Amino acid sequence: MNSGELRSALHGLEIFAALTQEQLDWLVSVSEPRVLADGEVLFRDGEEATGFHVLLSGGLVVTKVVDGREEVLTRHSTEGESAAADAHDGKPSAAHRFTGELPLLTGGAYVATAAASGPSTTVVAYSRPVFFEMLTRCQGVAAVLLPVLAWRIKSSEVQARKRATVEALGTLAAGLAHELNNPAAAVARAAQELAPALARLTRTAQDWGASAGGAERAALDRLAEELDSLPPPEVTDPLAQSDAEEEIADWAEEAGAERAGLLASGVSDLGVDLGWLRERLEGIGEPALAAGLDHLAALLEIRSLAAELRAAGPRISQLVAATRDYANLDRAPEQRFQVTEGLENTLVVLRAKLAGISIVRAYETGLPELTGYPGELNQVWTNLVDNAAEAMEGAGVLTLRARSEGICMVVEVADTGRGIPEESLPRIFEPFYTTKDVGKGTGLGLHLSYRIVTQRHQGSLTARSRPGETRMVVRLPFAGATGSCAVPAEPAGTPNSTSSSTS
């Protein structure tokens, strides 16, 4: 492409349409045309942003890998139909003809990967210094670029919110499935074993009734009632319990019991030894003893299954309640609420990720209620706790604090993880900035948390970090408060801290 053709092609683009002849001459002189083969990469996610790219022909596909999955963010094309479709979707008409301006303006890396789509894709590159000179020399460029930039930032946040919602639902589903596994398995096991256990209870009751006299039946009834009322042992010595179980099983087997092992395990779990058991069975003669022991074993089995069901049922109900409260499925959008409920529900949802991590709760008693959007704040707590768990890599101490400070609620999420690098700390609330590896973060998690706290709840979000201690501090106004919970920015040069707030 010669300079005349390039000049004509550039002047035909909306972003350069208002340039003067002199400005166009300069633009052609600094242009770096490049022809890409189908699928050839123009720039990659995570690479340092080096240029602003204008599409002259063909197409570009912009993708991003999130949690191992490649997502198509947008398509740039010179085709009129594509541009019309973009305009219908609210995308500025000029947006499909250039890319790369956002990381240049924010001073970061590329936040996605762009590759050619179709043969003979032609782009023109402008280096970082040239791009900024272009904005100075050619005011008409900024007039077209700024609305596109605003749309892209808004579009990215909308996509990030959708992704965050899907991720939150995924986290919720995974956490719920993990937590429901044990009580659900207990219910299934008890249900499966209940019918044969009832059959055994019926049979042993008949045998026991046929072989025992009135006094013997009364003795076994007293023993069963006493066993049922025994509290669980406070301290269990596994070795001593195993010895007691074996001793009881041997004795019951010698007495002719068919299910000596079941009897022994049921009795020893209650902290009972053979001497205690024999003392209470003295009123039962040897001819009826075997039938009595089998009936006692069947009774203990049924009671054990019933205890499993009693424990599992409320646990399932608690998990469902925590899930409902976490997602706020049955509540109005804005309401009064206790912030500690959201923190606790978040811990339930993330319990699987917090395995191996010690949790310390430091909640001030009698905290007033907040007014706001608890579902959105739950996304904040989930983000902060999840980041803390990741920083501790499965081992450490997570501390949750909630206290009153004037008209504000102060919530702290602290961890003993690796900390945030000092050079990264001032930027962690910026959109698209991330310290995670490429493909493991969008760079919008803390930014969205910041928006929820500051814009939706008129609060503030502050971070302090050093190796072994990171604290994320959220300040939120109490219900009915008329003042602000915004925190002034730290003085320049304050080490290991950053804050973002709004009034």
URGI-V368323 format. One record per pair of residues at least 6 apart in sequence whose C-alpha atoms are under 7 Angstrom apart, sorted by the first residue. I is the first residue (numbers start at 1). J is the second residue. D is the distance in Angstrom with one decimal. If there is no record, write none. Layout:
# URGI-V368323
i=I j=J d=D
i=I j=J d=D
This chain:
# URGI-V368323
i=3 j=28 d=6.8
i=6 j=28 d=6.9
i=7 j=24 d=6.8
i=7 j=28 d=6.1
i=9 j=56 d=6.9
i=10 j=16 d=6.3
i=11 j=17 d=5.1
i=14 j=94 d=6.0
i=15 j=94 d=6.6
i=15 j=141 d=5.4
i=15 j=144 d=5.5
i=16 j=141 d=6.2
i=18 j=140 d=5.8
i=19 j=138 d=6.7
i=19 j=140 d=6.5
i=23 j=138 d=6.7
i=31 j=124 d=6.1
i=31 j=125 d=6.2
i=31 j=126 d=6.1
i=32 j=124 d=5.3
i=32 j=125 d=5.0
i=32 j=126 d=6.5
i=33 j=123 d=5.8
i=33 j=124 d=4.2
i=33 j=125 d=6.3
i=34 j=122 d=5.7
i=34 j=123 d=5.3
i=34 j=124 d=6.0
i=35 j=120 d=6.1
i=35 j=121 d=5.7
i=35 j=122 d=4.5
i=35 j=123 d=6.5
i=36 j=116 d=6.2
i=36 j=120 d=6.0
i=36 j=121 d=5.1
i=36 j=122 d=6.2
i=37 j=116 d=6.6
i=37 j=119 d=5.6
i=37 j=120 d=5.9
i=37 j=121 d=6.7
i=38 j=116 d=5.3
i=38 j=117 d=5.4
i=38 j=118 d=4.8
i=38 j=119 d=4.9
i=39 j=115 d=5.5
i=39 j=116 d=4.9
i=39 j=117 d=5.9
i=40 j=115 d=5.4
i=40 j=116 d=5.4
i=41 j=114 d=5.9
i=41 j=115 d=4.1
i=41 j=116 d=6.4
i=42 j=114 d=5.5
i=42 j=115 d=5.4
i=43 j=113 d=5.7
i=43 j=114 d=5.6
i=44 j=110 d=6.7
i=44 j=112 d=6.2
i=44 j=113 d=4.2
i=44 j=114 d=6.5
i=45 j=110 d=5.2
i=45 j=111 d=5.1
i=45 j=112 d=4.2
i=45 j=113 d=4.8
i=45 j=438 d=6.9
i=46 j=109 d=5.4
i=46 j=110 d=5.4
i=46 j=111 d=6.1
i=46 j=438 d=6.1
i=47 j=109 d=5.4
i=47 j=110 d=5.7
i=48 j=108 d=6.8
i=48 j=109 d=4.3
i=48 j=110 d=6.2
i=49 j=103 d=6.0
i=49 j=104 d=6.0
i=49 j=108 d=6.6
i=49 j=109 d=4.8
i=49 j=110 d=5.3
i=50 j=127 d=5.9
i=50 j=128 d=5.7
i=51 j=100 d=6.5
i=51 j=125 d=6.1
i=51 j=126 d=5.3
i=51 j=127 d=4.3
i=51 j=128 d=5.3
i=52 j=99 d=6.3
i=52 j=100 d=4.9
i=52 j=101 d=5.5
i=52 j=125 d=5.7
i=52 j=126 d=5.1
i=52 j=127 d=6.4
i=52 j=131 d=6.5
i=53 j=98 d=5.5
i=53 j=99 d=5.4
i=53 j=100 d=6.1
i=53 j=123 d=6.3
i=53 j=124 d=5.6
i=53 j=125 d=4.6
i=53 j=126 d=6.4
i=54 j=97 d=5.8
i=54 j=98 d=4.3
i=54 j=99 d=6.6
i=54 j=123 d=5.4
i=54 j=124 d=5.1
i=54 j=125 d=6.5
i=55 j=97 d=5.0
i=55 j=98 d=5.7
i=55 j=122 d=6.2
i=55 j=123 d=4.5
i=55 j=124 d=6.5
i=56 j=122 d=5.4
i=56 j=123 d=5.5
i=57 j=78 d=5.7
i=57 j=121 d=5.4
i=57 j=122 d=5.1
i=58 j=77 d=6.1
i=58 j=78 d=6.0
i=58 j=117 d=6.8
i=58 j=118 d=6.2
i=58 j=119 d=6.9
i=58 j=120 d=6.3
i=58 j=121 d=4.2
i=58 j=122 d=6.5
i=59 j=76 d=5.4
i=59 j=77 d=4.3
i=59 j=78 d=6.5
i=59 j=116 d=5.9
i=59 j=117 d=4.9
i=59 j=118 d=6.5
i=59 j=121 d=6.0
i=60 j=75 d=5.8
i=60 j=76 d=4.9
i=60 j=77 d=6.4
i=60 j=114 d=6.2
i=60 j=115 d=5.5
i=60 j=116 d=4.6
i=60 j=117 d=5.2
i=61 j=74 d=6.3
i=61 j=75 d=4.6
i=61 j=76 d=6.3
i=61 j=114 d=5.6
i=61 j=115 d=5.5
i=61 j=116 d=6.4
i=61 j=117 d=6.2
i=62 j=72 d=6.0
i=62 j=73 d=5.6
i=62 j=74 d=5.4
i=62 j=75 d=6.0
i=62 j=112 d=6.4
i=62 j=113 d=5.5
i=62 j=114 d=4.4
i=62 j=115 d=6.7
i=63 j=70 d=6.5
i=63 j=71 d=5.4
i=63 j=72 d=4.3
i=63 j=73 d=5.3
i=63 j=112 d=5.7
i=63 j=113 d=5.2
i=63 j=114 d=6.5
i=64 j=70 d=5.5
i=64 j=71 d=5.3
i=64 j=72 d=6.6
i=64 j=73 d=6.9
i=64 j=112 d=4.9
i=64 j=113 d=6.1
i=65 j=71 d=6.1
i=65 j=439 d=4.7
i=66 j=439 d=4.8
i=66 j=440 d=5.9
i=66 j=441 d=6.5
i=67 j=439 d=5.8
i=67 j=440 d=5.3
i=68 j=439 d=6.3
i=76 j=96 d=4.4
i=76 j=97 d=6.2
i=77 j=96 d=5.9
i=77 j=97 d=6.7
i=78 j=97 d=6.9
i=83 j=93 d=6.1
i=83 j=96 d=6.7
i=86 j=93 d=6.9
i=87 j=93 d=5.7
i=92 j=148 d=6.0
i=95 j=148 d=5.7
i=102 j=149 d=6.9
i=103 j=109 d=5.6
i=103 j=110 d=5.7
i=104 j=128 d=6.7
i=111 j=432 d=6.7
i=135 j=141 d=6.4
i=135 j=142 d=6.0
i=160 j=444 d=6.6
i=172 j=349 d=5.5
i=175 j=349 d=4.8
i=175 j=350 d=5.8
i=175 j=351 d=6.6
i=175 j=352 d=6.1
i=176 j=349 d=6.3
i=178 j=352 d=6.8
i=180 j=316 d=6.5
i=183 j=312 d=4.6
i=183 j=315 d=6.8
i=183 j=316 d=6.6
i=186 j=308 d=6.4
i=186 j=312 d=6.7
i=187 j=309 d=5.8
i=187 j=312 d=6.6
i=190 j=305 d=5.4
i=190 j=309 d=7.0
i=197 j=298 d=6.8
i=197 j=302 d=6.4
i=200 j=298 d=6.4
i=201 j=295 d=6.5
i=201 j=298 d=5.1
i=201 j=299 d=6.6
i=204 j=291 d=6.7
i=204 j=294 d=6.3
i=204 j=295 d=4.8
i=205 j=295 d=6.0
i=207 j=291 d=6.1
i=208 j=291 d=5.1
i=208 j=292 d=5.7
i=208 j=295 d=6.7
i=211 j=288 d=5.3
i=212 j=288 d=5.5
i=216 j=283 d=5.9
i=216 j=284 d=5.0
i=219 j=281 d=6.9
i=219 j=283 d=6.2
i=223 j=280 d=6.4
i=230 j=270 d=6.9
i=232 j=270 d=5.8
i=233 j=270 d=6.5
i=233 j=271 d=5.8
i=241 j=268 d=6.2
i=244 j=268 d=6.4
i=244 j=273 d=5.5
i=244 j=274 d=6.8
i=245 j=264 d=5.0
i=245 j=265 d=5.8
i=245 j=268 d=5.5
i=247 j=274 d=6.8
i=248 j=264 d=5.3
i=248 j=274 d=5.4
i=249 j=260 d=5.0
i=249 j=261 d=5.3
i=249 j=264 d=5.1
i=252 j=260 d=5.3
i=253 j=260 d=5.4
i=255 j=289 d=7.0
i=255 j=290 d=5.8
i=256 j=290 d=5.1
i=257 j=290 d=4.7
i=257 j=291 d=6.9
i=257 j=293 d=6.1
i=257 j=294 d=5.7
i=258 j=294 d=6.5
i=259 j=294 d=6.2
i=262 j=297 d=6.1
i=263 j=297 d=4.4
i=266 j=300 d=6.1
i=322 j=345 d=5.2
i=326 j=342 d=6.3
i=326 j=345 d=5.7
i=326 j=346 d=6.8
i=326 j=375 d=6.5
i=326 j=378 d=6.5
i=327 j=375 d=5.8
i=328 j=375 d=5.7
i=333 j=373 d=6.0
i=334 j=371 d=6.9
i=334 j=372 d=5.0
i=334 j=373 d=5.0
i=335 j=371 d=5.4
i=335 j=372 d=5.6
i=335 j=373 d=6.6
i=336 j=369 d=6.1
i=336 j=370 d=5.4
i=336 j=371 d=4.3
i=336 j=372 d=6.6
i=337 j=369 d=5.4
i=337 j=370 d=5.5
i=337 j=371 d=6.5
i=338 j=369 d=5.1
i=338 j=370 d=6.4
i=342 j=378 d=5.9
i=343 j=381 d=6.5
i=346 j=378 d=6.8
i=346 j=381 d=6.8
i=346 j=382 d=6.0
i=353 j=389 d=6.9
i=354 j=389 d=6.4
i=354 j=394 d=6.8
i=355 j=394 d=6.8
i=356 j=394 d=5.7
i=356 j=395 d=5.5
i=357 j=394 d=6.1
i=357 j=395 d=4.9
i=357 j=396 d=5.1
i=357 j=397 d=5.7
i=357 j=398 d=6.8
i=358 j=396 d=6.2
i=358 j=397 d=4.7
i=358 j=398 d=6.1
i=359 j=397 d=5.9
i=359 j=398 d=4.9
i=359 j=399 d=5.9
i=360 j=398 d=6.1
i=360 j=399 d=4.6
i=360 j=400 d=6.3
i=361 j=399 d=6.0
i=361 j=400 d=5.1
i=361 j=401 d=6.2
i=362 j=400 d=6.1
i=362 j=401 d=4.6
i=362 j=402 d=6.5
i=363 j=401 d=5.4
i=363 j=402 d=4.8
i=363 j=403 d=6.4
i=364 j=402 d=6.0
i=364 j=403 d=5.1
i=367 j=404 d=6.8
i=368 j=478 d=6.7
i=369 j=478 d=6.3
i=369 j=479 d=6.0
i=370 j=477 d=6.9
i=370 j=478 d=4.8
i=370 j=479 d=4.6
i=371 j=478 d=6.9
i=371 j=479 d=4.8
i=372 j=457 d=6.4
i=376 j=452 d=6.8
i=380 j=449 d=5.1
i=383 j=445 d=6.7
i=384 j=413 d=6.8
i=385 j=413 d=6.9
i=388 j=415 d=5.7
i=388 j=417 d=7.0
i=391 j=417 d=4.8
i=391 j=418 d=5.7
i=392 j=416 d=6.4
i=392 j=417 d=4.0
i=392 j=418 d=6.6
i=396 j=416 d=5.7
i=396 j=417 d=6.9
i=397 j=415 d=5.8
i=397 j=416 d=5.7
i=398 j=414 d=5.8
i=398 j=415 d=4.7
i=399 j=413 d=5.9
i=399 j=414 d=5.1
i=399 j=415 d=6.3
i=400 j=412 d=5.7
i=400 j=413 d=5.0
i=400 j=414 d=6.6
i=401 j=411 d=5.5
i=401 j=412 d=5.0
i=401 j=413 d=6.7
i=402 j=409 d=7.0
i=402 j=410 d=5.6
i=402 j=411 d=4.5
i=402 j=412 d=6.5
i=403 j=409 d=5.9
i=403 j=410 d=5.3
i=403 j=411 d=6.7
i=404 j=410 d=6.0
i=407 j=477 d=6.0
i=407 j=478 d=5.9
i=407 j=481 d=6.1
i=408 j=475 d=6.1
i=408 j=476 d=5.3
i=408 j=477 d=4.4
i=408 j=478 d=5.5
i=408 j=485 d=6.0
i=409 j=475 d=5.6
i=409 j=476 d=5.1
i=409 j=477 d=6.1
i=409 j=478 d=6.3
i=410 j=473 d=6.9
i=410 j=474 d=5.7
i=410 j=475 d=4.6
i=410 j=476 d=6.6
i=411 j=473 d=5.8
i=411 j=474 d=5.1
i=411 j=475 d=6.4
i=412 j=471 d=6.4
i=412 j=472 d=5.6
i=412 j=473 d=4.5
i=412 j=474 d=6.3
i=413 j=471 d=5.7
i=413 j=472 d=5.3
i=413 j=473 d=6.6
i=414 j=469 d=6.9
i=414 j=470 d=5.5
i=414 j=471 d=4.3
i=414 j=472 d=6.4
i=415 j=469 d=5.7
i=415 j=470 d=5.4
i=415 j=471 d=6.7
i=416 j=468 d=4.4
i=416 j=469 d=4.7
i=416 j=470 d=6.6
i=417 j=467 d=6.8
i=417 j=468 d=5.1
i=417 j=469 d=6.4
i=418 j=467 d=5.0
i=418 j=468 d=5.6
i=419 j=465 d=5.6
i=419 j=466 d=5.2
i=419 j=467 d=4.5
i=419 j=468 d=6.1
i=419 j=469 d=6.2
i=419 j=470 d=5.6
i=420 j=465 d=5.9
i=420 j=466 d=6.7
i=422 j=496 d=5.9
i=425 j=497 d=6.7
i=425 j=498 d=6.2
i=426 j=498 d=5.3
i=427 j=433 d=6.9
i=428 j=434 d=6.8
i=428 j=446 d=6.8
i=429 j=446 d=5.4
i=429 j=447 d=4.6
i=429 j=450 d=6.7
i=430 j=447 d=5.8
i=431 j=443 d=6.0
i=431 j=444 d=5.3
i=431 j=447 d=5.5
i=432 j=442 d=6.2
i=432 j=443 d=3.9
i=432 j=444 d=5.4
i=433 j=443 d=4.5
i=434 j=441 d=6.6
i=434 j=443 d=4.4
i=450 j=461 d=6.2
i=453 j=459 d=5.3
i=453 j=460 d=6.1
i=453 j=461 d=6.9
i=454 j=460 d=5.3
i=454 j=501 d=5.9
i=454 j=502 d=5.4
i=457 j=476 d=6.7
i=458 j=476 d=6.9
i=458 j=484 d=7.0
i=458 j=485 d=6.9
i=458 j=502 d=6.4
i=458 j=503 d=6.0
i=459 j=475 d=5.3
i=459 j=476 d=4.6
i=459 j=477 d=6.5
i=459 j=485 d=5.1
i=459 j=486 d=5.5
i=459 j=501 d=6.6
i=459 j=502 d=6.6
i=460 j=474 d=5.8
i=460 j=475 d=5.2
i=460 j=476 d=7.0
i=460 j=485 d=6.4
i=460 j=486 d=5.1
i=460 j=487 d=6.2
i=460 j=500 d=6.1
i=460 j=501 d=4.2
i=460 j=502 d=6.3
i=461 j=473 d=5.7
i=461 j=474 d=4.7
i=461 j=475 d=6.6
i=461 j=499 d=6.0
i=461 j=500 d=5.4
i=461 j=501 d=6.0
i=462 j=472 d=5.8
i=462 j=473 d=5.0
i=462 j=474 d=6.5
i=462 j=498 d=5.9
i=462 j=499 d=4.0
i=462 j=500 d=6.0
i=463 j=471 d=5.8
i=463 j=472 d=4.6
i=463 j=473 d=6.2
i=463 j=497 d=5.6
i=463 j=498 d=5.2
i=463 j=499 d=5.9
i=464 j=470 d=5.8
i=464 j=471 d=5.3
i=464 j=472 d=6.6
i=464 j=496 d=5.6
i=464 j=497 d=4.2
i=464 j=498 d=6.3
i=465 j=471 d=6.2
i=465 j=496 d=5.4
i=465 j=497 d=6.3
i=466 j=496 d=6.3
i=475 j=485 d=6.0
i=476 j=485 d=6.0
i=477 j=484 d=6.9
i=477 j=485 d=5.9
i=484 j=503 d=5.9
i=486 j=501 d=5.1
i=486 j=502 d=5.4
i=486 j=503 d=5.5
i=487 j=501 d=5.9
i=489 j=499 d=5.9
i=490 j=498 d=6.9
i=490 j=499 d=7.0
